[in-house]
Amino acid sequence: MSSRMIESLLFLNNLKKIPLAVEDVDCLFTTKSFKTELLKQISCAKNRIYLAALYLEDDLAGEEILLALYQAKKERPSLDVVVCVDFHRAQRGLIGSDKAASTNAIWYQKVAKAEGVGVKIIGIPVKRKELFGVQHLKGFIFDHQVLYSGASLNNIYLHNLDKYRLDRYWLIHNKALTDSLVSFLEDQFLTSNAVATLNTESIADFQSLKLAHKTLTQNLKTASYQYEGQVSTDQLAVSPLFGLGARKNNINKTIRTIFQSSKQKVIIFTPYFNLPNAIARDINALLSRGVQLTIVVGDKTANDFYIPEDKPFKTIGTLPYLYESNIKKFATKHQQSIDKGLLKIHLWEDQHNSFHLKGLYADNRFVLLTGHNLNPRAWRLDLENALLIDDPKQQIKGLLDKELSGILDNTRKINHFSEIEDISDYPENVKKLLIRMRRFKADRLVKGLL
């Protein structure tokens, strides 16, 4: 065993861990069950509801969730109800939409006027502009239970109409864990002058938050979840992780140590195949030492930016093709590993639905649940969190196997890089744009921001 592997194993073993009872861990497997569970937990919560997501959308499913929160507060006035979303995302329309005047924040204000006070909707600004970083913390907390998912809250994530966007949905009942998650939100954001309440009559603009925002950003670079835990344990346990920026980022460090310490196999879930250089190097080393790697990534048609050829083309629709070109380049480079059975690439596709899964599963032991996309943006810019489950006795392997089996049911395995489309196969408008981007090396800039 190399010194790097030993060092990485020591890092994972020395993380403080919160012990879990196996009966307090469960997994949901469908978008519809996710929505059902959310509404159930909202109706049953007695003391607190804290929801953290990129956004809560002004659509039918979003309205159902928001009105359920107000109803819960009316029925139980002492209930603490807080929703944390991205400050900038809440105050713009959808990408490609002409309805810029109709934003989620305006909708929050309208609902608050109709329903009264009681629900706090907090906008967290990570950077001066959304392009350079967003609030990407995840987790839906109900009393002592967390429903962890990378999903946001709208029609497609909750499968409210005819389309769904698949994510991961894990339920963990543990007081120490949920107290830690809630305390972090309270200490870092809810008491900060750098955040804005989004469902009040007047919303603070970023300029007025600027000075406090500098302090918040500095604090977040060294922030971490606080909890009582055990340094080493041979039982099922969990460690909450937080990260912002490429340096001193506990999530990034944990991801790298998982790659560097794995001995047998690693499974990666990511919707956007655009690996940071550090992860690409770790993957090269992992395959070189004979560790089996499975990558499950969305097909370009399962990307949330994909535009069918019979629809009007927009520049944003180039992204799925850019990601696919990354996959093809990766598969071409590692064709020998594919031939040996060391590397397995699965492209997920289910009709007109989309794919949003993230995370890692290593050596049937370490499970990373996260909103981290394993891309340069998450690595350097976005505010991220994760739950690292340590399962040394494989007590939740049955749940993980069932989750993986259901995901792989809708994938096709790539046996040769030629099975992935090339730029010559793309629609003319996509082809021209990609060629132009490569000529001016703009594709490198885009990959660094997305």
C-alpha positions as CSV (number, residue, x, y, z in Angstrom):
1,M,0.0,0.0,0.0
2,S,1.4,3.4,-1.0
3,S,2.0,6.2,1.5
4,R,-0.7,8.3,-0.2
5,M,-3.3,5.5,0.2
6,I,-2.3,5.1,3.9
7,E,-2.6,8.8,4.4
8,S,-6.0,8.9,2.7
9,L,-7.3,6.0,4.8
10,L,-6.2,7.7,8.0
11,F,-8.0,10.9,7.0
12,L,-11.3,9.0,6.4
13,N,-10.9,7.0,9.6
14,N,-10.0,10.1,11.7
15,L,-13.0,12.1,10.6
16,K,-15.4,12.7,13.5
17,K,-18.4,10.5,12.9
18,I,-21.9,10.5,14.4
19,P,-23.1,6.9,15.1
20,L,-26.2,5.7,13.3
21,A,-28.7,3.0,14.0
22,V,-29.3,1.0,10.9
23,E,-33.1,1.1,11.3
24,D,-32.8,5.0,11.2
25,V,-31.5,5.0,7.6
26,D,-33.7,4.6,4.6
27,C,-33.7,5.3,0.9
28,L,-36.5,6.4,-1.5
29,F,-36.2,5.4,-5.1
30,T,-38.6,7.5,-7.1
31,T,-39.4,11.2,-7.6
32,K,-43.0,10.7,-6.7
33,S,-42.1,9.1,-3.4
34,F,-39.8,12.0,-2.7
35,K,-42.7,14.4,-3.1
36,T,-45.0,12.3,-1.0
37,E,-42.4,12.1,1.8
38,L,-41.8,15.8,1.7
39,L,-45.5,16.6,2.2
40,K,-45.8,13.9,4.9
41,Q,-42.8,15.3,6.9
42,I,-44.1,18.9,6.6
43,S,-47.5,17.8,8.0
44,C,-46.0,15.8,10.8
45,A,-43.2,18.1,12.0
46,K,-43.7,19.4,15.6
47,N,-40.8,21.7,16.3
48,R,-38.8,22.7,13.2
49,I,-38.6,22.6,9.4
50,Y,-35.5,23.8,7.7
51,L,-35.3,23.4,3.9
52,A,-32.1,24.1,2.0
53,A,-32.1,24.0,-1.8
54,L,-31.0,26.0,-4.8
55,Y,-34.5,27.2,-5.4
56,L,-38.2,26.8,-4.5
57,E,-40.0,27.4,-7.8
58,D,-43.1,29.4,-8.6
59,D,-45.0,26.5,-10.2
60,L,-47.7,23.9,-9.2
61,A,-45.4,21.7,-7.1
62,G,-43.5,24.6,-5.6
63,E,-46.9,26.2,-4.6
64,E,-48.0,22.9,-3.0
65,I,-44.8,22.8,-0.9
66,L,-45.0,26.5,0.1
67,L,-48.7,26.4,1.0
68,A,-48.1,23.2,3.0
69,L,-45.4,25.1,5.0
70,Y,-47.7,28.0,5.8
71,Q,-50.5,25.5,6.7
72,A,-48.2,23.7,9.1
73,K,-47.2,27.0,10.7
74,K,-50.9,27.9,11.2
75,E,-51.7,24.6,12.8
76,R,-48.6,24.6,15.0
77,P,-47.7,28.3,15.7
78,S,-44.6,27.4,17.7
79,L,-43.1,25.5,14.6
80,D,-39.9,27.1,13.3
81,V,-40.1,27.1,9.5
82,V,-37.1,28.3,7.4
83,V,-36.4,28.0,3.7
84,C,-32.8,28.8,2.5
85,V,-32.4,29.4,-1.2
86,D,-29.9,31.2,-3.5
87,F,-30.3,35.0,-3.4
88,H,-29.6,35.6,-7.0
89,R,-31.5,32.6,-8.5
90,A,-34.6,33.7,-6.6
91,Q,-34.6,37.1,-8.3
92,R,-34.4,36.2,-11.9
93,G,-36.5,34.3,-14.4
94,L,-35.8,30.9,-15.8
95,I,-32.9,30.6,-18.3
96,G,-34.3,31.3,-21.7
97,S,-37.6,32.6,-20.4
98,D,-39.1,35.8,-21.5
99,K,-40.8,36.3,-18.1
100,A,-38.0,38.0,-16.3
101,A,-40.5,40.2,-14.4
102,S,-42.0,37.1,-12.8
103,T,-39.5,35.8,-10.3
104,N,-39.7,33.4,-7.4
105,A,-39.0,36.3,-5.0
106,I,-42.0,38.2,-6.3
107,W,-44.1,35.1,-5.8
108,Y,-42.8,34.6,-2.3
109,Q,-43.9,38.1,-1.5
110,K,-47.4,37.6,-2.9
111,V,-47.9,34.4,-0.9
112,A,-46.7,36.0,2.3
113,K,-49.3,38.8,1.8
114,A,-52.1,36.3,1.4
115,E,-51.0,33.7,4.0
116,G,-49.5,36.0,6.7
117,V,-46.2,35.7,8.6
118,G,-44.5,32.6,10.0
119,V,-42.5,31.2,7.2
120,K,-39.0,32.6,6.7
121,I,-37.5,32.5,3.2
122,I,-33.9,33.4,3.2
123,G,-31.8,34.3,0.2
124,I,-28.1,33.5,0.6
125,P,-25.7,35.4,-1.8
126,V,-22.5,33.3,-2.3
127,K,-20.8,35.7,-4.8
128,R,-21.6,39.1,-6.2
129,K,-23.1,37.5,-9.3
130,E,-24.8,34.1,-9.7
131,L,-22.3,33.1,-12.5
132,F,-19.5,33.0,-10.0
133,G,-21.1,30.8,-7.3
134,V,-24.4,29.8,-5.9
135,Q,-26.0,28.6,-2.7
136,H,-25.8,24.8,-3.3
137,L,-26.4,23.5,0.3
138,K,-28.9,20.6,0.4
139,G,-31.0,18.9,3.0
140,F,-34.6,19.0,4.2
141,I,-34.8,18.8,8.0
142,F,-37.9,17.9,10.0
143,D,-37.4,17.8,13.7
144,H,-34.7,15.1,14.1
145,Q,-35.0,13.7,10.5
146,V,-33.1,14.8,7.4
147,L,-34.3,14.0,3.9
148,Y,-31.1,14.5,1.9
149,S,-31.3,15.1,-1.8
150,G,-29.6,17.2,-4.5
151,A,-33.1,18.1,-5.8
152,S,-34.6,21.6,-5.8
153,L,-38.3,22.1,-5.4
154,N,-40.4,22.4,-8.5
155,N,-42.6,20.4,-10.9
156,I,-39.9,18.3,-12.6
157,Y,-37.9,17.4,-9.4
158,L,-41.2,16.4,-7.7
159,H,-42.6,14.6,-10.8
160,N,-45.7,16.8,-10.6
161,L,-46.6,16.6,-14.3
162,D,-45.4,14.3,-17.1
163,K,-41.7,14.7,-16.7
164,Y,-39.3,14.0,-13.8
165,R,-35.7,14.8,-12.9
166,L,-34.1,11.8,-11.0
167,D,-32.0,12.5,-7.9
168,R,-31.0,10.6,-4.8
169,Y,-33.3,10.6,-1.7
170,W,-32.0,9.4,1.6
171,L,-33.7,9.6,5.0
172,I,-31.7,9.7,8.2
173,H,-33.2,10.0,11.6
174,N,-30.6,11.3,14.1
175,K,-30.8,14.2,16.5
176,A,-27.0,15.0,16.6
177,L,-26.9,15.2,12.8
178,T,-30.0,17.4,12.4
179,D,-28.9,19.7,15.3
180,S,-25.6,20.1,13.5
181,L,-27.2,21.0,10.2
182,V,-29.6,23.4,11.7
183,S,-27.0,25.1,13.9
184,F,-24.8,25.7,10.9
185,L,-27.6,27.4,9.0
186,E,-28.4,29.5,12.1
187,D,-24.8,30.4,13.0
188,Q,-23.6,31.2,9.5
189,F,-26.6,32.6,7.8
190,L,-29.7,33.4,9.8
191,T,-27.8,35.7,12.2
192,S,-25.8,37.3,9.4
193,N,-26.5,40.7,7.9
194,A,-25.3,39.4,4.5
195,V,-28.5,37.4,3.8
196,A,-31.9,38.8,2.8
197,T,-35.4,37.9,3.7
198,L,-37.2,37.2,0.4
199,N,-40.8,37.1,1.4
200,T,-41.0,40.6,3.0
201,E,-42.5,43.7,1.3
202,S,-39.0,45.1,0.5
203,I,-36.0,42.9,-0.4
204,A,-32.5,44.2,0.3
205,D,-30.4,44.6,-2.8
206,F,-26.9,43.1,-3.0
207,Q,-25.2,46.5,-2.7
208,S,-26.7,47.0,0.8
209,L,-25.4,43.6,1.8
210,K,-21.9,44.1,0.3
211,L,-19.9,44.9,3.4
212,A,-21.5,42.1,5.5
213,H,-21.1,39.7,2.6
214,K,-17.3,40.1,2.6
215,T,-17.2,39.0,6.3
216,L,-19.6,36.1,5.5
217,T,-17.4,34.9,2.6
218,Q,-14.3,35.0,4.8
219,N,-16.0,33.1,7.6
220,L,-17.3,30.4,5.2
221,K,-13.9,29.6,3.8
222,T,-13.0,28.0,7.2
223,A,-16.4,27.0,8.4
224,S,-17.4,23.5,9.3
225,Y,-20.3,21.6,10.9
226,Q,-20.0,21.3,14.7
227,Y,-21.0,18.2,16.5
228,E,-20.0,15.6,19.1
229,G,-18.7,12.6,17.3
230,Q,-16.3,9.7,17.6
231,V,-12.9,9.9,15.9
232,S,-12.9,6.2,15.0
233,T,-15.8,3.7,14.9
234,D,-16.5,0.3,13.5
235,Q,-20.2,1.0,13.3
236,L,-22.5,2.7,10.8
237,A,-21.9,6.4,11.1
238,V,-22.2,9.7,9.3
239,S,-20.0,12.9,8.9
240,P,-21.6,16.2,7.7
241,L,-19.2,18.1,5.4
242,F,-19.1,21.7,4.2
243,G,-17.0,23.4,1.5
244,L,-16.5,26.6,-0.4
245,G,-13.6,27.3,-2.7
246,A,-10.8,25.1,-4.0
247,R,-8.6,25.5,-0.9
248,K,-9.3,24.2,2.6
249,N,-12.5,22.6,1.3
250,N,-13.4,19.5,3.3
251,I,-15.7,18.1,0.7
252,N,-13.1,18.3,-2.1
253,K,-10.5,16.8,0.2
254,T,-12.8,14.0,1.2
255,I,-13.6,13.2,-2.5
256,R,-9.9,13.0,-3.3
257,T,-9.2,10.8,-0.3
258,I,-11.9,8.4,-1.4
259,F,-10.4,8.0,-4.8
260,Q,-6.9,7.8,-3.4
261,S,-7.7,5.2,-0.7
262,S,-10.1,2.9,-2.6
263,K,-8.8,-0.7,-3.2
264,Q,-11.5,-2.5,-5.1
265,K,-14.2,-0.3,-6.7
266,V,-15.7,3.2,-6.9
267,I,-19.0,4.3,-8.4
268,I,-19.5,7.9,-9.5
269,F,-22.8,9.6,-10.1
270,T,-22.8,13.0,-11.9
271,P,-25.2,14.7,-14.3
272,Y,-22.5,16.8,-16.0
273,F,-19.3,15.1,-17.1
274,N,-16.7,17.8,-16.6
275,L,-14.1,16.6,-14.1
276,P,-11.8,19.0,-12.3
277,N,-8.1,18.3,-13.1
278,A,-7.5,17.0,-9.6
279,I,-10.2,14.3,-9.9
280,A,-9.0,13.4,-13.4
281,R,-5.5,12.8,-12.0
282,D,-6.9,10.7,-9.2
283,I,-9.0,8.6,-11.6
284,N,-6.0,8.0,-13.8
285,A,-4.1,6.7,-10.7
286,L,-7.0,4.7,-9.5
287,L,-7.3,2.8,-12.9
288,S,-3.6,2.3,-13.0
289,R,-3.6,0.4,-9.8
290,G,-6.4,-1.8,-11.0
291,V,-9.4,-0.4,-9.1
292,Q,-12.7,-0.9,-10.9
293,L,-14.5,2.4,-11.7
294,T,-18.1,2.8,-12.7
295,I,-19.3,6.1,-14.0
296,V,-23.1,6.8,-14.2
297,V,-23.8,10.0,-16.1
298,G,-26.7,11.4,-17.9
299,D,-27.0,11.0,-21.7
300,K,-27.0,14.4,-23.4
301,T,-30.8,14.0,-23.9
302,A,-31.2,13.6,-20.2
303,N,-29.4,16.9,-19.5
304,D,-31.6,19.6,-18.1
305,F,-30.3,22.0,-20.8
306,Y,-31.0,19.7,-23.7
307,I,-33.2,21.1,-26.5
308,P,-34.8,18.6,-28.9
309,E,-34.0,19.2,-32.5
310,D,-37.6,20.0,-33.3
311,K,-37.6,22.9,-30.9
312,P,-36.1,26.4,-31.4
313,F,-32.4,26.3,-30.7
314,K,-30.8,28.5,-28.0
315,T,-27.1,28.8,-27.2
316,I,-27.6,27.2,-23.7
317,G,-28.6,24.0,-25.6
318,T,-24.9,23.5,-26.6
319,L,-23.9,22.5,-23.1
320,P,-25.2,18.8,-23.3
321,Y,-23.1,18.3,-26.4
322,L,-20.1,19.9,-24.8
323,Y,-20.4,17.4,-21.9
324,E,-20.9,14.5,-24.3
325,S,-17.7,15.5,-26.1
326,N,-15.9,15.3,-22.6
327,I,-17.3,11.8,-22.1
328,K,-16.1,10.7,-25.6
329,K,-12.6,12.1,-25.0
330,F,-12.4,10.4,-21.6
331,A,-13.6,7.0,-23.1
332,T,-11.2,7.3,-26.0
333,K,-8.3,7.9,-23.6
334,H,-9.3,5.0,-21.3
335,Q,-10.4,2.4,-23.9
336,Q,-7.9,-0.1,-22.7
337,S,-9.4,0.1,-19.2
338,I,-12.9,-0.4,-20.7
339,D,-11.6,-3.5,-22.6
340,K,-10.2,-4.9,-19.4
341,G,-13.5,-4.4,-17.5
342,L,-11.9,-1.9,-15.1
343,L,-13.8,1.1,-16.5
344,K,-17.6,1.0,-17.0
345,I,-19.4,4.0,-18.4
346,H,-23.2,4.0,-18.2
347,L,-25.3,6.7,-19.9
348,W,-28.7,7.2,-18.3
349,E,-31.7,7.9,-20.5
350,D,-35.4,7.5,-19.9
351,Q,-37.6,9.0,-22.6
352,H,-37.9,12.8,-22.1
353,N,-36.9,12.8,-18.4
354,S,-33.6,14.1,-16.9
355,F,-30.8,13.0,-14.6
356,H,-29.5,14.9,-11.6
357,L,-27.7,12.3,-9.4
358,K,-24.5,13.1,-7.6
359,G,-22.2,11.3,-5.2
360,L,-19.8,8.4,-4.7
361,Y,-19.8,4.8,-3.4
362,A,-16.5,3.2,-2.6
363,D,-15.4,-0.3,-1.6
364,N,-19.0,-1.1,-0.3
365,R,-18.2,1.1,2.6
366,F,-18.0,4.9,2.0
367,V,-21.1,6.6,0.6
368,L,-21.0,10.3,-0.3
369,L,-24.5,12.0,-0.5
370,T,-24.1,15.4,-2.0
371,G,-25.2,18.2,-4.3
372,H,-21.6,18.5,-5.5
373,N,-21.5,17.9,-9.3
374,L,-17.9,16.8,-9.4
375,N,-17.1,19.6,-11.8
376,P,-14.9,22.8,-11.7
377,R,-17.8,25.0,-10.6
378,A,-18.6,22.9,-7.6
379,W,-14.9,22.5,-6.9
380,R,-14.1,26.2,-6.9
381,L,-17.2,28.4,-6.8
382,D,-20.4,27.0,-5.2
383,L,-21.3,26.6,-1.6
384,E,-21.6,22.9,-1.1
385,N,-22.4,20.3,1.6
386,A,-22.4,16.5,1.8
387,L,-23.1,13.6,4.1
388,L,-20.4,11.0,4.2
389,I,-21.7,7.6,5.5
390,D,-19.3,5.1,6.8
391,D,-20.7,1.6,6.5
392,P,-17.9,-0.8,7.6
393,K,-20.2,-3.8,8.2
394,Q,-22.2,-3.2,5.0
395,Q,-25.4,-2.8,7.0
396,I,-27.1,-0.6,4.3
397,K,-25.6,-2.4,1.3
398,G,-29.1,-3.7,0.5
399,L,-30.5,-0.2,0.1
400,L,-27.5,0.9,-1.9
401,D,-27.7,-2.1,-4.2
402,K,-31.4,-1.5,-4.8
403,E,-30.8,2.2,-5.5
404,L,-28.0,1.4,-8.0
405,S,-30.0,-1.4,-9.7
406,G,-32.9,1.0,-10.3
407,I,-30.6,3.6,-11.7
408,L,-28.8,1.2,-14.1
409,D,-32.1,-0.1,-15.4
410,N,-32.3,3.1,-17.6
411,T,-28.7,3.1,-18.8
412,R,-26.8,1.8,-21.7
413,K,-23.2,0.6,-21.1
414,I,-20.5,2.0,-23.4
415,N,-18.2,-0.8,-24.7
416,H,-16.3,1.4,-27.1
417,F,-15.8,5.1,-27.4
418,S,-17.2,5.0,-31.0
419,E,-20.6,4.3,-29.5
420,I,-20.7,7.9,-28.3
421,E,-21.7,10.5,-30.9
422,D,-19.0,12.8,-32.3
423,I,-19.2,16.5,-33.3
424,S,-19.8,15.4,-36.9
425,D,-23.1,13.8,-35.8
426,Y,-24.4,17.0,-34.1
427,P,-27.0,19.4,-35.5
428,E,-25.5,22.1,-37.7
429,N,-26.1,25.0,-35.3
430,V,-24.5,23.0,-32.4
431,K,-21.6,21.9,-34.7
432,K,-20.8,25.5,-35.8
433,L,-20.9,26.9,-32.3
434,L,-18.7,24.2,-30.9
435,I,-16.1,24.6,-33.7
436,R,-16.1,28.4,-33.1
437,M,-15.7,27.9,-29.3
438,R,-12.8,25.5,-29.8
439,R,-11.1,27.9,-32.3
440,F,-11.1,30.7,-29.8
441,K,-10.6,28.3,-26.8
442,A,-13.8,29.5,-25.3
443,D,-14.8,25.9,-24.5
444,R,-12.0,25.9,-21.8
445,L,-13.6,29.0,-20.2
446,V,-17.0,27.5,-20.3
447,K,-15.8,24.2,-18.8
448,G,-14.2,26.2,-15.9
449,L,-17.4,27.9,-15.0
450,L,-19.9,25.0,-15.5
